[in-house]
Amino acid sequence: MNGLDVVNGLWISHYTASSCIGRGNAATLAALRRGDIGLSPCRFDIVDLPTWVGEVPGVDEIQMPAALSHYDCRNNRLALLGLIQDGFKDAVLEARSRYGASRVGVFLGTSTSGIHQTELAYRQRDPISGAFRDGFCYGGTHNTYSVADFTCRYLGLSGPAAVVSSACSSSAKVFGAARRMMAAGLIDAAVVGGVDSLCLTTLYGFNSLGLTSGQACRPFDVDRDGISIGEAAAFALIEPIPGQPEPDAVLLQGVGESSDAYHMSSPHPDGLGARLAMASALSQAGWRADQVDYVNLHGTATVSNDAAEAKAVSGLFGADTLCSSTKGATGHTLGAAGGVEAVIAALAMQHGLVPGGSGTGQVDKTLELNYAREPHPRDVRRVISNSFGFGGTNCSLALGRADAL
C-alpha cells in the first residue's frame, strides 16, 4: 500500500472552533479582531472557587441523536456543537463519499473526556449499596475514547481512530498522528482536533496545585499569577494538497514533538523541550526561523511556564518575531488547546491578522519577546503554534499558506 507524499505538507481543507469567545469561525474571528475576553467568574455546576473560566453557553441544551443517546455527556454534546459549525459535518460527509468511510481517520485530543458525567453519577448513587443508577454509561461518556467513538459514529466513518490524552498538547499531537497515518498509506484523509469540557476534577485539581488565577488570566503579564480553565471543541479536515491550491489555502507543513520529562507539572526552566519541538517543526517544514511571521504561544499565564517558553522562543527566533498567547481570550482549554489555536492560526493566515494577547496589561519585559498585546492587521503566511503539556509532552505545529511554499 503506497503512502501519500507529505513532504510538501497536507491541506487543512476545512476547520472550525467553538469556545467561550464564540461558536464557529465567524464569531471567533470577530472576537479576535476586537480583542475580546470570553472569561467570567466561575459559576459552573456546584464549583465554589475564586477563579474565572471560559464556559461555552448552551452546551447543556444540545440534543444528542436518539441512536447515539448512550454518548450523552457534556463533552460529547460540546463535540456535537462543534461538528455542526461552519459546514464541517457536510465537508466530512463529502470526503467520506470521495475516499470511502474506511479511508478517513479520526484522531482527537482530550484530557478528561466526559468525567463530569461520572461526577454527576457519583452524586446519584444508591445510598445503601453505592451502586450507580441505571443509565450511567462509562464507555460512552467518561472513557477517554468516547469522543472519537462518538465522532466516528456521528459522521459514519470506519477508518482508524484514536484519542491522544497527553494533557495540554493532546490536540496538537493528533496532527502528527494523522500525518503519519497518511504517509503510511493507511488513510487518505483525517478528521483531527480536540474537545475538552469543564468539570469539577479539573477545576479543583488545578486549584490544589496553586495554578489557577483569581481573575481572568494574563499571559506574559508582569503580574501573571495562574491559568483560567476553559472548554472548547475544534476540528480540522486534513487532505492531500490539490494540484492547484488556492493561494490562501492553509497547509500543515510540519509537526515537531518532544518530551523533556523534567517534572510532572513544571517545564524545564530553560524551555529545552519546547525549543526542540519548535526546531523539529521548522525542520520538517523546511523553514528558517526568520521566515516565521507569528508564533501562537502556549502562554498559560503561570510564572514558570511563560518564562520557560519565552526563553525557548527568543533563543530560537530572536526577539523580533511577533508572538502572543490567545488563552487570555479563550482560557486554557487543556486537551482542546492545540486544536483551537491551530484554528486561530488558520484564521490569522486567511484573514491577515495577528491576534492580540487579550487580558495582558503590562508585558513582562524580562521575557524578551516581541509580544503583540493588541490585535492588528498583518500579512501572516507562516505560523508556529505551540502546545506544551504536563510531564514535558511538547508539540509545535508549522502551518503555512500555499502561496508561501
Secondary structure, DSSP 8 states (H G I E B T S, - for coil): ------TT-EEEEEEEEEETTEEHHHHHHHHHHHT----EE--STT---S-EEE--TTGGG----GGGGGG-SHHHHHHHHHHTSTTHHHHHHHHHHHH-GGGEEEEEE-SSTTHHHHHHHHHTS-TTT----TT--TTTTTSTTHHHHHHHHHHT--S-EEEE--GGGHHHHHHHHHHHHHHTTS-SEEEEEEEE---HHHHHHHHHTT-B-SSS--TTBTT---B-EE-EEEEEEEE---SS--TT-EEEEEEEEEE----SSS--TT-HHHHHHHHHHHHHHT--GGG--EEE----S-HHHHHHHHHHHHHHH-S-SEEE--HHHH-B-GGGHHHHHHHHHHHHHHHTEE---TT--SB-GGG--EE--S-EE----EEEEEEEEGGGEEEEEEEEEGGG-
